[in-house]
Amino acid sequence: MGKLGEQVLGWAVLGLLGFGVYAGVSFVADQIKSHSTVNASAPDPRDQQIKELSAKVAALESQKPKPIEHHYQLRENGLRTFRFDPDTGETCIQLTSKEDWKRPDTIRQGCHTPIS
């Protein structure tokens, strides 16, 4: 074979190798794309759990907290009448003399909310 034949044969071999590499790369890329498409279309079992939990959270958030029902008890101790709430444990001065109300510590201990 002459020099020209060897060059043509060399170019042909390089061309075939290049085409093989191109075909292999595109085949692999197509396989990756189809694999990711299959995975994306498959339902994720966690999606149903997320929906159920979201519904439970929404139901809990929509519920109004139950208001505390106060059942006050009045207890006398000397000049003072204390208001005791057994539900919360709070105690305050409900009634006392005018002179006792002038003392700062009595004012601080006084009831700030009226009996309802």
Biopython code that builds the backbone (N, CA, C, O; Angstrom):
import numpy as np
from Bio.PDB.StructureBuilder import StructureBuilder

atoms = [
    (1, "MET", "N", (0.836, -1.147, 0.000)),
    (1, "MET", "CA", (0.000, 0.000, 0.000)),
    (1, "MET", "C", (0.885, 1.215, 0.000)),
    (1, "MET", "O", (1.965, 1.238, 0.591)),
    (2, "GLY", "N", (0.396, 2.216, -0.678)),
    (2, "GLY", "CA", (1.190, 3.424, -0.790)),
    (2, "GLY", "C", (0.926, 4.359, 0.366)),
    (2, "GLY", "O", (0.089, 4.113, 1.234)),
    (3, "LYS", "N", (1.671, 5.434, 0.339)),
    (3, "LYS", "CA", (1.541, 6.420, 1.386)),
    (3, "LYS", "C", (0.133, 7.013, 1.443)),
    (3, "LYS", "O", (-0.407, 7.256, 2.522)),
    (4, "LEU", "N", (-0.429, 7.233, 0.311)),
    (4, "LEU", "CA", (-1.765, 7.803, 0.252)),
    (4, "LEU", "C", (-2.785, 6.833, 0.824)),
    (4, "LEU", "O", (-3.715, 7.263, 1.506)),
    (5, "GLY", "N", (-2.644, 5.559, 0.572)),
    (5, "GLY", "CA", (-3.561, 4.537, 1.084)),
    (5, "GLY", "C", (-3.477, 4.442, 2.594)),
    (5, "GLY", "O", (-4.486, 4.262, 3.275)),
    (6, "GLU", "N", (-2.261, 4.565, 3.112)),
    (6, "GLU", "CA", (-2.089, 4.502, 4.570)),
    (6, "GLU", "C", (-2.741, 5.715, 5.232)),
    (6, "GLU", "O", (-3.359, 5.589, 6.289)),
    (7, "GLN", "N", (-2.603, 6.891, 4.613)),
    (7, "GLN", "CA", (-3.220, 8.095, 5.179)),
    (7, "GLN", "C", (-4.743, 7.992, 5.171)),
    (7, "GLN", "O", (-5.400, 8.365, 6.143)),
    (8, "VAL", "N", (-5.301, 7.485, 4.071)),
    (8, "VAL", "CA", (-6.750, 7.350, 3.985)),
    (8, "VAL", "C", (-7.243, 6.339, 5.017)),
    (8, "VAL", "O", (-8.259, 6.552, 5.678)),
    (9, "LEU", "N", (-6.504, 5.234, 5.142)),
    (9, "LEU", "CA", (-6.860, 4.215, 6.126)),
    (9, "LEU", "C", (-6.774, 4.779, 7.547)),
    (9, "LEU", "O", (-7.637, 4.488, 8.375)),
    (10, "GLY", "N", (-5.750, 5.576, 7.838)),
    (10, "GLY", "CA", (-5.592, 6.203, 9.164)),
    (10, "GLY", "C", (-6.748, 7.152, 9.474)),
    (10, "GLY", "O", (-7.285, 7.166, 10.582)),
    (11, "TRP", "N", (-7.124, 7.961, 8.446)),
    (11, "TRP", "CA", (-8.244, 8.893, 8.647)),
    (11, "TRP", "C", (-9.560, 8.138, 8.823)),
    (11, "TRP", "O", (-10.420, 8.553, 9.599)),
    (12, "ALA", "N", (-9.706, 7.063, 8.123)),
    (12, "ALA", "CA", (-10.922, 6.267, 8.241)),
    (12, "ALA", "C", (-11.037, 5.657, 9.642)),
    (12, "ALA", "O", (-12.105, 5.666, 10.254)),
    (13, "VAL", "N", (-9.920, 5.133, 10.128)),
    (13, "VAL", "CA", (-9.908, 4.547, 11.484)),
    (13, "VAL", "C", (-10.230, 5.635, 12.512)),
    (13, "VAL", "O", (-11.037, 5.411, 13.414)),
    (14, "LEU", "N", (-9.604, 6.815, 12.382)),
    (14, "LEU", "CA", (-9.891, 7.922, 13.310)),
    (14, "LEU", "C", (-11.344, 8.348, 13.228)),
    (14, "LEU", "O", (-11.959, 8.651, 14.250)),
    (15, "GLY", "N", (-11.897, 8.376, 12.040)),
    (15, "GLY", "CA", (-13.295, 8.751, 11.870)),
    (15, "GLY", "C", (-14.225, 7.749, 12.539)),
    (15, "GLY", "O", (-15.182, 8.129, 13.213)),
    (16, "LEU", "N", (-13.935, 6.467, 12.347)),
    (16, "LEU", "CA", (-14.755, 5.440, 12.984)),
    (16, "LEU", "C", (-14.655, 5.497, 14.507)),
    (16, "LEU", "O", (-15.654, 5.330, 15.207)),
    (17, "LEU", "N", (-13.442, 5.734, 15.017)),
    (17, "LEU", "CA", (-13.263, 5.863, 16.466)),
    (17, "LEU", "C", (-14.033, 7.075, 17.006)),
    (17, "LEU", "O", (-14.679, 6.992, 18.050)),
    (18, "GLY", "N", (-13.958, 8.186, 16.294)),
    (18, "GLY", "CA", (-14.672, 9.395, 16.710)),
    (18, "GLY", "C", (-16.173, 9.181, 16.714)),
    (18, "GLY", "O", (-16.864, 9.607, 17.639)),
    (19, "PHE", "N", (-16.685, 8.512, 15.669)),
    (19, "PHE", "CA", (-18.117, 8.238, 15.609)),
    (19, "PHE", "C", (-18.529, 7.297, 16.740)),
    (19, "PHE", "O", (-19.591, 7.474, 17.337)),
    (20, "GLY", "N", (-17.706, 6.309, 17.032)),
    (20, "GLY", "CA", (-17.997, 5.367, 18.131)),
    (20, "GLY", "C", (-18.055, 6.080, 19.473)),
    (20, "GLY", "O", (-18.924, 5.799, 20.299)),
    (21, "VAL", "N", (-17.127, 7.000, 19.685)),
    (21, "VAL", "CA", (-17.133, 7.763, 20.943)),
    (21, "VAL", "C", (-18.379, 8.633, 21.011)),
    (21, "VAL", "O", (-19.036, 8.692, 22.051)),
    (22, "TYR", "N", (-18.714, 9.312, 19.913)),
    (22, "TYR", "CA", (-19.898, 10.164, 19.882)),
    (22, "TYR", "C", (-21.160, 9.338, 20.151)),
    (22, "TYR", "O", (-22.012, 9.734, 20.946)),
    (23, "ALA", "N", (-21.270, 8.184, 19.481)),
    (23, "ALA", "CA", (-22.452, 7.334, 19.650)),
    (23, "ALA", "C", (-22.532, 6.812, 21.080)),
    (23, "ALA", "O", (-23.620, 6.746, 21.653)),
    (24, "GLY", "N", (-21.415, 6.447, 21.653)),
    (24, "GLY", "CA", (-21.402, 5.939, 23.030)),
    (24, "GLY", "C", (-21.801, 7.005, 24.022)),
    (24, "GLY", "O", (-22.564, 6.742, 24.952)),
    (25, "VAL", "N", (-21.285, 8.219, 23.830)),
    (25, "VAL", "CA", (-21.618, 9.317, 24.741)),
    (25, "VAL", "C", (-23.098, 9.666, 24.636)),
    (25, "VAL", "O", (-23.757, 9.871, 25.655)),
    (26, "SER", "N", (-23.623, 9.737, 23.425)),
    (26, "SER", "CA", (-25.030, 10.088, 23.278)),
    (26, "SER", "C", (-25.919, 8.962, 23.823)),
    (26, "SER", "O", (-26.981, 9.245, 24.377)),
    (27, "PHE", "N", (-25.518, 7.713, 23.681)),
    (27, "PHE", "CA", (-26.285, 6.603, 24.218)),
    (27, "PHE", "C", (-26.331, 6.673, 25.742)),
    (27, "PHE", "O", (-27.386, 6.498, 26.352)),
    (28, "VAL", "N", (-25.183, 6.928, 26.341)),
    (28, "VAL", "CA", (-25.110, 7.041, 27.803)),
    (28, "VAL", "C", (-25.951, 8.232, 28.281)),
    (28, "VAL", "O", (-26.658, 8.128, 29.283)),
    (29, "ALA", "N", (-25.874, 9.351, 27.572)),
    (29, "ALA", "CA", (-26.667, 10.525, 27.952)),
    (29, "ALA", "C", (-28.156, 10.226, 27.858)),
    (29, "ALA", "O", (-28.921, 10.638, 28.730)),
    (30, "ASP", "N", (-28.583, 9.514, 26.812)),
    (30, "ASP", "CA", (-29.992, 9.144, 26.672)),
    (30, "ASP", "C", (-30.431, 8.225, 27.811)),
    (30, "ASP", "O", (-31.538, 8.365, 28.330)),
    (31, "GLN", "N", (-29.581, 7.300, 28.195)),
    (31, "GLN", "CA", (-29.912, 6.399, 29.305)),
    (31, "GLN", "C", (-30.057, 7.162, 30.618)),
    (31, "GLN", "O", (-30.948, 6.871, 31.416)),
    (32, "ILE", "N", (-29.194, 8.123, 30.837)),
    (32, "ILE", "CA", (-29.273, 8.929, 32.067)),
    (32, "ILE", "C", (-30.563, 9.735, 32.084)),
    (32, "ILE", "O", (-31.245, 9.806, 33.106)),
    (33, "LYS", "N", (-30.898, 10.345, 30.941)),
    (33, "LYS", "CA", (-32.128, 11.135, 30.863)),
    (33, "LYS", "C", (-33.359, 10.263, 31.093)),
    (33, "LYS", "O", (-34.256, 10.650, 31.842)),
    (34, "SER", "N", (-33.415, 9.087, 30.455)),
    (34, "SER", "CA", (-34.585, 8.230, 30.609)),
    (34, "SER", "C", (-34.672, 7.692, 32.031)),
    (34, "SER", "O", (-35.774, 7.521, 32.552)),
    (35, "HIS", "N", (-33.546, 7.423, 32.666)),
    (35, "HIS", "CA", (-33.548, 6.935, 34.052)),
    (35, "HIS", "C", (-34.071, 8.014, 34.995)),
    (35, "HIS", "O", (-34.862, 7.722, 35.892)),
    (36, "SER", "N", (-33.634, 9.260, 34.797)),
    (36, "SER", "CA", (-34.103, 10.329, 35.671)),
    (36, "SER", "C", (-35.578, 10.630, 35.420)),
    (36, "SER", "O", (-36.291, 11.016, 36.347)),
    (37, "THR", "N", (-36.046, 10.461, 34.188)),
    (37, "THR", "CA", (-37.451, 10.682, 33.881)),
    (37, "THR", "C", (-38.305, 9.620, 34.546)),
    (37, "THR", "O", (-39.382, 9.923, 35.060)),
    (38, "VAL", "N", (-37.842, 8.384, 34.542)),
    (38, "VAL", "CA", (-38.578, 7.302, 35.182)),
    (38, "VAL", "C", (-38.652, 7.560, 36.683)),
    (38, "VAL", "O", (-39.715, 7.390, 37.280)),
    (39, "ASN", "N", (-37.555, 7.964, 37.298)),
    (39, "ASN", "CA", (-37.551, 8.238, 38.727)),
    (39, "ASN", "C", (-38.434, 9.429, 39.070)),
    (39, "ASN", "O", (-39.090, 9.435, 40.112)),
    (40, "ALA", "N", (-38.457, 10.436, 38.204)),
    (40, "ALA", "CA", (-39.258, 11.620, 38.483)),
    (40, "ALA", "C", (-40.744, 11.317, 38.381)),
    (40, "ALA", "O", (-41.545, 11.905, 39.107)),
    (41, "SER", "N", (-41.127, 10.402, 37.484)),
    (41, "SER", "CA", (-42.538, 10.099, 37.325)),
    (41, "SER", "C", (-43.027, 9.073, 38.339)),
    (41, "SER", "O", (-44.235, 8.941, 38.531)),
    (42, "ALA", "N", (-42.136, 8.351, 38.986)),
    (42, "ALA", "CA", (-42.548, 7.373, 39.990)),
    (42, "ALA", "C", (-43.034, 8.104, 41.239)),
    (42, "ALA", "O", (-42.361, 9.023, 41.706)),
    (43, "PRO", "N", (-44.185, 7.719, 41.790)),
    (43, "PRO", "CA", (-44.699, 8.414, 42.978)),
    (43, "PRO", "C", (-43.819, 8.134, 44.202)),
    (43, "PRO", "O", (-43.396, 7.003, 44.442)),
    (44, "ASP", "N", (-43.566, 9.172, 44.945)),
    (44, "ASP", "CA", (-42.757, 9.055, 46.149)),
    (44, "ASP", "C", (-43.704, 8.765, 47.313)),
    (44, "ASP", "O", (-44.644, 9.529, 47.532)),
    (45, "PRO", "N", (-43.486, 7.699, 48.055)),
    (45, "PRO", "CA", (-44.402, 7.379, 49.160)),
    (45, "PRO", "C", (-44.410, 8.448, 50.249)),
    (45, "PRO", "O", (-45.360, 8.525, 51.028)),
    (46, "ARG", "N", (-43.380, 9.263, 50.312)),
    (46, "ARG", "CA", (-43.332, 10.322, 51.314)),
    (46, "ARG", "C", (-44.290, 11.461, 50.981)),
    (46, "ARG", "O", (-44.671, 12.224, 51.869)),
    (47, "ASP", "N", (-44.687, 11.588, 49.702)),
    (47, "ASP", "CA", (-45.626, 12.641, 49.316)),
    (47, "ASP", "C", (-46.963, 12.482, 50.038)),
    (47, "ASP", "O", (-47.550, 13.463, 50.492)),
    (48, "GLN", "N", (-47.439, 11.237, 50.141)),
    (48, "GLN", "CA", (-48.712, 10.990, 50.829)),
    (48, "GLN", "C", (-48.576, 11.319, 52.314)),
    (48, "GLN", "O", (-49.493, 11.891, 52.904)),
    (49, "GLN", "N", (-47.455, 10.971, 52.917)),
    (49, "GLN", "CA", (-47.236, 11.287, 54.333)),
    (49, "GLN", "C", (-47.201, 12.793, 54.545)),
    (49, "GLN", "O", (-47.743, 13.294, 55.531)),
    (50, "ILE", "N", (-46.575, 13.513, 53.638)),
    (50, "ILE", "CA", (-46.501, 14.973, 53.746)),
    (50, "ILE", "C", (-47.901, 15.570, 53.670)),
    (50, "ILE", "O", (-48.227, 16.477, 54.434)),
    (51, "LYS", "N", (-48.726, 15.073, 52.761)),
    (51, "LYS", "CA", (-50.100, 15.577, 52.640)),
    (51, "LYS", "C", (-50.889, 15.312, 53.912)),
    (51, "LYS", "O", (-51.611, 16.189, 54.387)),
    (52, "GLU", "N", (-50.760, 14.107, 54.471)),
    (52, "GLU", "CA", (-51.496, 13.766, 55.694)),
    (52, "GLU", "C", (-51.044, 14.631, 56.863)),
    (52, "GLU", "O", (-51.875, 15.125, 57.625)),
    (53, "LEU", "N", (-49.750, 14.816, 57.009)),
    (53, "LEU", "CA", (-49.232, 15.624, 58.108)),
    (53, "LEU", "C", (-49.621, 17.093, 57.945)),
    (53, "LEU", "O", (-49.929, 17.765, 58.929)),
    (54, "SER", "N", (-49.609, 17.589, 56.718)),
    (54, "SER", "CA", (-50.023, 18.971, 56.472)),
    (54, "SER", "C", (-51.490, 19.167, 56.852)),
    (54, "SER", "O", (-51.855, 20.199, 57.415)),
    (55, "ALA", "N", (-52.324, 18.183, 56.546)),
    (55, "ALA", "CA", (-53.739, 18.268, 56.903)),
    (55, "ALA", "C", (-53.917, 18.262, 58.422)),
    (55, "ALA", "O", (-54.748, 18.997, 58.955)),
    (56, "LYS", "N", (-53.142, 17.437, 59.113)),
    (56, "LYS", "CA", (-53.225, 17.395, 60.578)),
    (56, "LYS", "C", (-52.782, 18.711, 61.191)),
    (56, "LYS", "O", (-53.407, 19.196, 62.134)),
    (57, "VAL", "N", (-51.716, 19.292, 60.670)),
    (57, "VAL", "CA", (-51.227, 20.582, 61.184)),
    (57, "VAL", "C", (-52.280, 21.663, 60.963)),
    (57, "VAL", "O", (-52.537, 22.469, 61.857)),
    (58, "ALA", "N", (-52.886, 21.685, 59.785)),
    (58, "ALA", "CA", (-53.919, 22.683, 59.497)),
    (58, "ALA", "C", (-55.115, 22.520, 60.435)),
    (58, "ALA", "O", (-55.685, 23.510, 60.893)),
    (59, "ALA", "N", (-55.494, 21.274, 60.720)),
    (59, "ALA", "CA", (-56.620, 21.030, 61.627)),
    (59, "ALA", "C", (-56.289, 21.499, 63.041)),
    (59, "ALA", "O", (-57.133, 22.090, 63.715)),
    (60, "LEU", "N", (-55.070, 21.237, 63.487)),
    (60, "LEU", "CA", (-54.672, 21.664, 64.828)),
    (60, "LEU", "C", (-54.576, 23.177, 64.933)),
    (60, "LEU", "O", (-54.947, 23.753, 65.956)),
    (61, "GLU", "N", (-54.085, 23.820, 63.893)),
    (61, "GLU", "CA", (-53.966, 25.280, 63.914)),
    (61, "GLU", "C", (-55.328, 25.956, 63.865)),
    (61, "GLU", "O", (-55.490, 27.063, 64.379)),
    (62, "SER", "N", (-56.306, 25.301, 63.253)),
    (62, "SER", "CA", (-57.625, 25.914, 63.156)),
    (62, "SER", "C", (-58.414, 25.810, 64.463)),
    (62, "SER", "O", (-59.363, 26.563, 64.681)),
    (63, "GLN", "N", (-58.025, 24.889, 65.320)),
    (63, "GLN", "CA", (-58.726, 24.752, 66.602)),
    (63, "GLN", "C", (-58.368, 25.915, 67.514)),
    (63, "GLN", "O", (-57.202, 26.291, 67.637)),
    (64, "LYS", "N", (-59.375, 26.471, 68.142)),
    (64, "LYS", "CA", (-59.147, 27.570, 69.067)),
    (64, "LYS", "C", (-58.777, 26.984, 70.428)),
    (64, "LYS", "O", (-59.356, 25.987, 70.860)),
    (65, "PRO", "N", (-57.814, 27.606, 71.098)),
    (65, "PRO", "CA", (-57.483, 27.101, 72.426)),
    (65, "PRO", "C", (-58.650, 27.315, 73.386)),
    (65, "PRO", "O", (-59.344, 28.331, 73.335)),
    (66, "LYS", "N", (-58.840, 26.357, 74.236)),
    (66, "LYS", "CA", (-59.942, 26.423, 75.185)),
    (66, "LYS", "C", (-59.619, 27.480, 76.233)),
    (66, "LYS", "O", (-58.560, 27.430, 76.858)),
    (67, "PRO", "N", (-60.523, 28.437, 76.431)),
    (67, "PRO", "CA", (-60.242, 29.481, 77.421)),
    (67, "PRO", "C", (-60.289, 28.899, 78.836)),
    (67, "PRO", "O", (-61.028, 27.957, 79.125)),
    (68, "ILE", "N", (-59.478, 29.493, 79.696)),
    (68, "ILE", "CA", (-59.448, 29.065, 81.082)),
    (68, "ILE", "C", (-60.699, 29.600, 81.772)),
    (68, "ILE", "O", (-61.000, 30.791, 81.704)),
    (69, "GLU", "N", (-61.408, 28.718, 82.423)),
    (69, "GLU", "CA", (-62.578, 29.138, 83.177)),
    (69, "GLU", "C", (-62.119, 29.417, 84.607)),
    (69, "GLU", "O", (-61.618, 28.529, 85.297)),
    (70, "HIS", "N", (-62.293, 30.630, 85.026)),
    (70, "HIS", "CA", (-61.864, 31.015, 86.360)),
    (70, "HIS", "C", (-62.984, 30.754, 87.367)),
    (70, "HIS", "O", (-64.132, 31.140, 87.147)),
    (71, "HIS", "N", (-62.644, 30.112, 88.442)),
    (71, "HIS", "CA", (-63.560, 29.873, 89.556)),
    (71, "HIS", "C", (-62.895, 30.482, 90.778)),
    (71, "HIS", "O", (-62.161, 29.812, 91.504)),
    (72, "TYR", "N", (-63.160, 31.740, 90.991)),
    (72, "TYR", "CA", (-62.497, 32.451, 92.085)),
    (72, "TYR", "C", (-63.111, 32.084, 93.429)),
    (72, "TYR", "O", (-64.308, 31.823, 93.553)),
    (73, "GLN", "N", (-62.244, 32.077, 94.417)),
    (73, "GLN", "CA", (-62.668, 31.891, 95.799)),
    (73, "GLN", "C", (-62.165, 33.093, 96.590)),
    (73, "GLN", "O", (-61.012, 33.497, 96.442)),
    (74, "LEU", "N", (-63.014, 33.658, 97.420)),
    (74, "LEU", "CA", (-62.623, 34.783, 98.263)),
    (74, "LEU", "C", (-62.300, 34.253, 99.653)),
    (74, "LEU", "O", (-63.059, 33.469, 100.224)),
    (75, "ARG", "N", (-61.160, 34.691, 100.193)),
    (75, "ARG", "CA", (-60.718, 34.253, 101.521)),
    (75, "ARG", "C", (-60.307, 35.477, 102.336)),
    (75, "ARG", "O", (-59.538, 36.320, 101.875)),
    (76, "GLU", "N", (-60.823, 35.553, 103.528)),
    (76, "GLU", "CA", (-60.510, 36.680, 104.401)),
    (76, "GLU", "C", (-59.308, 36.346, 105.267)),
    (76, "GLU", "O", (-59.150, 35.220, 105.738)),
    (77, "ASN", "N", (-58.445, 37.373, 105.470)),
    (77, "ASN", "CA", (-57.292, 37.234, 106.340)),
    (77, "ASN", "C", (-57.036, 38.599, 106.959)),
    (77, "ASN", "O", (-56.384, 39.440, 106.340)),
    (78, "GLY", "N", (-57.525, 38.830, 108.141)),
    (78, "GLY", "CA", (-57.382, 40.123, 108.795)),
    (78, "GLY", "C", (-58.205, 41.173, 108.082)),
    (78, "GLY", "O", (-59.398, 40.987, 107.843)),
    (79, "LEU", "N", (-57.551, 42.296, 107.737)),
    (79, "LEU", "CA", (-58.243, 43.382, 107.040)),
    (79, "LEU", "C", (-58.447, 43.091, 105.549)),
    (79, "LEU", "O", (-59.259, 43.741, 104.890)),
    (80, "ARG", "N", (-57.725, 42.140, 105.039)),
    (80, "ARG", "CA", (-57.725, 41.891, 103.589)),
    (80, "ARG", "C", (-58.617, 40.716, 103.209)),
    (80, "ARG", "O", (-58.763, 39.745, 103.951)),
    (81, "THR", "N", (-59.201, 40.843, 102.039)),
    (81, "THR", "CA", (-59.923, 39.724, 101.419)),
    (81, "THR", "C", (-59.162, 39.381, 100.143)),
    (81, "THR", "O", (-59.012, 40.212, 99.248)),
    (82, "PHE", "N", (-58.690, 38.148, 100.078)),
    (82, "PHE", "CA", (-57.896, 37.690, 98.939)),
    (82, "PHE", "C", (-58.779, 36.944, 97.952)),
    (82, "PHE", "O", (-59.724, 36.254, 98.335)),
    (83, "ARG", "N", (-58.457, 37.095, 96.690)),
    (83, "ARG", "CA", (-59.127, 36.338, 95.634)),
    (83, "ARG", "C", (-58.160, 35.257, 95.181)),
    (83, "ARG", "O", (-57.040, 35.549, 94.761)),
    (84, "PHE", "N", (-58.598, 34.008, 95.267)),
    (84, "PHE", "CA", (-57.761, 32.866, 94.896)),
    (84, "PHE", "C", (-58.395, 32.165, 93.710)),
    (84, "PHE", "O", (-59.598, 31.900, 93.703)),
    (85, "ASP", "N", (-57.571, 31.863, 92.696)),
    (85, "ASP", "CA", (-58.039, 31.130, 91.516)),
    (85, "ASP", "C", (-57.418, 29.736, 91.557)),
    (85, "ASP", "O", (-56.233, 29.594, 91.257)),
    (86, "PRO", "N", (-58.182, 28.700, 91.920)),
    (86, "PRO", "CA", (-57.598, 27.353, 92.014)),
    (86, "PRO", "C", (-57.157, 26.784, 90.664)),
    (86, "PRO", "O", (-56.328, 25.874, 90.631)),
    (87, "ASP", "N", (-57.691, 27.297, 89.551)),
    (87, "ASP", "CA", (-57.284, 26.796, 88.228)),
    (87, "ASP", "C", (-55.868, 27.232, 87.874)),
    (87, "ASP", "O", (-55.107, 26.459, 87.292)),
    (88, "THR", "N", (-55.516, 28.453, 88.220)),
    (88, "THR", "CA", (-54.183, 28.975, 87.869)),
    (88, "THR", "C", (-53.260, 29.094, 89.069)),
    (88, "THR", "O", (-52.044, 29.184, 88.905)),
    (89, "GLY", "N", (-53.824, 29.097, 90.283)),
    (89, "GLY", "CA", (-53.012, 29.240, 91.489)),
    (89, "GLY", "C", (-52.707, 30.682, 91.842)),
    (89, "GLY", "O", (-51.943, 30.935, 92.773)),
    (90, "GLU", "N", (-53.283, 31.632, 91.127)),
    (90, "GLU", "CA", (-53.006, 33.048, 91.384)),
    (90, "GLU", "C", (-53.809, 33.545, 92.579)),
    (90, "GLU", "O", (-54.962, 33.167, 92.789)),
    (91, "THR", "N", (-53.151, 34.412, 93.358)),
    (91, "THR", "CA", (-53.797, 35.039, 94.511)),
    (91, "THR", "C", (-53.533, 36.529, 94.435)),
    (91, "THR", "O", (-52.437, 36.958, 94.075)),
    (92, "CYS", "N", (-54.566, 37.335, 94.786)),
    (92, "CYS", "CA", (-54.398, 38.782, 94.802)),
    (92, "CYS", "C", (-55.330, 39.375, 95.860)),
    (92, "CYS", "O", (-56.258, 38.721, 96.336)),
    (93, "ILE", "N", (-55.056, 40.618, 96.208)),
    (93, "ILE", "CA", (-55.895, 41.288, 97.198)),
    (93, "ILE", "C", (-57.108, 41.868, 96.481)),
    (93, "ILE", "O", (-56.978, 42.689, 95.573)),
    (94, "GLN", "N", (-58.283, 41.428, 96.901)),
    (94, "GLN", "CA", (-59.527, 41.905, 96.303)),
    (94, "GLN", "C", (-60.074, 43.101, 97.084)),
    (94, "GLN", "O", (-60.467, 44.103, 96.486)),
    (95, "LEU", "N", (-60.102, 43.004, 98.408)),
    (95, "LEU", "CA", (-60.663, 44.063, 99.246)),
    (95, "LEU", "C", (-59.746, 44.313, 100.442)),
    (95, "LEU", "O", (-59.154, 43.387, 100.996)),
    (96, "THR", "N", (-59.643, 45.585, 100.825)),
    (96, "THR", "CA", (-58.933, 45.965, 102.043)),
    (96, "THR", "C", (-59.365, 47.378, 102.412)),
    (96, "THR", "O", (-60.199, 47.972, 101.729)),
    (97, "SER", "N", (-58.806, 47.913, 103.479)),
    (97, "SER", "CA", (-59.202, 49.259, 103.914)),
    (97, "SER", "C", (-58.574, 50.320, 103.017)),
    (97, "SER", "O", (-57.623, 50.038, 102.289)),
    (98, "LYS", "N", (-59.113, 51.556, 103.070)),
    (98, "LYS", "CA", (-58.579, 52.665, 102.269)),
    (98, "LYS", "C", (-57.141, 52.948, 102.649)),
    (98, "LYS", "O", (-56.319, 53.241, 101.781)),
    (99, "GLU", "N", (-56.823, 52.865, 103.935)),
    (99, "GLU", "CA", (-55.446, 53.121, 104.384)),
    (99, "GLU", "C", (-54.491, 52.065, 103.857)),
    (99, "GLU", "O", (-53.362, 52.384, 103.484)),
    (100, "ASP", "N", (-54.928, 50.808, 103.820)),
    (100, "ASP", "CA", (-54.072, 49.722, 103.331)),
    (100, "ASP", "C", (-53.817, 49.871, 101.832)),
    (100, "ASP", "O", (-52.734, 49.514, 101.367)),
    (101, "TRP", "N", (-54.772, 50.384, 101.065)),
    (101, "TRP", "CA", (-54.587, 50.574, 99.622)),
    (101, "TRP", "C", (-53.542, 51.642, 99.319)),
    (101, "TRP", "O", (-53.034, 51.685, 98.198)),
    (102, "LYS", "N", (-53.205, 52.492, 100.262)),
    (102, "LYS", "CA", (-52.199, 53.538, 100.045)),
    (102, "LYS", "C", (-50.781, 52.977, 100.094)),
    (102, "LYS", "O", (-49.843, 53.648, 99.662)),
    (103, "ARG", "N", (-50.609, 51.797, 100.596)),
    (103, "ARG", "CA", (-49.278, 51.180, 100.698)),
    (103, "ARG", "C", (-48.871, 50.593, 99.335)),
    (103, "ARG", "O", (-49.681, 49.929, 98.688)),
    (104, "PRO", "N", (-47.625, 50.832, 98.895)),
    (104, "PRO", "CA", (-47.191, 50.327, 97.572)),
    (104, "PRO", "C", (-47.243, 48.799, 97.456)),
    (104, "PRO", "O", (-47.599, 48.277, 96.400)),
    (105, "ASP", "N", (-46.892, 48.077, 98.531)),
    (105, "ASP", "CA", (-46.906, 46.613, 98.418)),
    (105, "ASP", "C", (-48.342, 46.079, 98.297)),
    (105, "ASP", "O", (-48.566, 45.047, 97.664)),
    (106, "THR", "N", (-49.294, 46.765, 98.892)),
    (106, "THR", "CA", (-50.696, 46.359, 98.745)),
    (106, "THR", "C", (-51.162, 46.594, 97.314)),
    (106, "THR", "O", (-51.868, 45.763, 96.742)),
    (107, "ILE", "N", (-50.772, 47.712, 96.744)),
    (107, "ILE", "CA", (-51.150, 48.018, 95.350)),
    (107, "ILE", "C", (-50.572, 46.967, 94.404)),
    (107, "ILE", "O", (-51.268, 46.501, 93.502)),
    (108, "ARG", "N", (-49.298, 46.584, 94.601)),
    (108, "ARG", "CA", (-48.663, 45.576, 93.745)),
    (108, "ARG", "C", (-49.367, 44.218, 93.846)),
    (108, "ARG", "O", (-49.425, 43.475, 92.867)),
    (109, "GLN", "N", (-49.898, 43.897, 95.025)),
    (109, "GLN", "CA", (-50.558, 42.617, 95.245)),
    (109, "GLN", "C", (-52.049, 42.649, 94.895)),
    (109, "GLN", "O", (-52.724, 41.621, 94.945)),
    (110, "GLY", "N", (-52.550, 43.818, 94.547)),
    (110, "GLY", "CA", (-53.969, 43.965, 94.236)),
    (110, "GLY", "C", (-54.349, 43.284, 92.949)),
    (110, "GLY", "O", (-53.513, 43.100, 92.063)),
    (111, "CYS", "N", (-55.606, 42.910, 92.840)),
    (111, "CYS", "CA", (-56.124, 42.274, 91.630)),
    (111, "CYS", "C", (-56.258, 43.309, 90.519)),
    (111, "CYS", "O", (-56.853, 44.369, 90.717)),
    (112, "HIS", "N", (-55.711, 43.004, 89.371)),
    (112, "HIS", "CA", (-55.757, 43.928, 88.238)),
    (112, "HIS", "C", (-56.887, 43.624, 87.281)),
    (112, "HIS", "O", (-57.221, 44.444, 86.426)),
    (113, "THR", "N", (-57.483, 42.434, 87.422)),
    (113, "THR", "CA", (-58.598, 42.078, 86.550)),
    (113, "THR", "C", (-59.841, 41.907, 87.403)),
    (113, "THR", "O", (-59.777, 41.320, 88.483)),
    (114, "PRO", "N", (-60.952, 42.405, 86.937)),
    (114, "PRO", "CA", (-62.189, 42.275, 87.719)),
    (114, "PRO", "C", (-62.717, 40.868, 87.682)),
    (114, "PRO", "O", (-62.379, 40.097, 86.783)),
    (115, "ILE", "N", (-63.533, 40.526, 88.635)),
    (115, "ILE", "CA", (-64.191, 39.216, 88.641)),
    (115, "ILE", "C", (-65.249, 39.226, 87.537)),
    (115, "ILE", "O", (-66.064, 40.144, 87.445)),
    (116, "SER", "N", (-65.216, 38.204, 86.718)),
    (116, "SER", "CA", (-66.200, 38.145, 85.624)),
    (116, "SER", "C", (-67.222, 37.081, 85.887)),
    (116, "SER", "O", (-68.129, 36.883, 85.079)),
]
sb = StructureBuilder()
sb.init_structure("model")
sb.init_model(0)
sb.init_chain("A")
sb.init_seg("    ")
for serial, (resi, resn, name, xyz) in enumerate(atoms, 1):
    if name == "N":
        sb.init_residue(resn, " ", resi, " ")
    sb.init_atom(name, np.array(xyz, "f"), 0.0, 1.0, " ", f" {name:<3s}", serial, name[0])
structure = sb.get_structure()
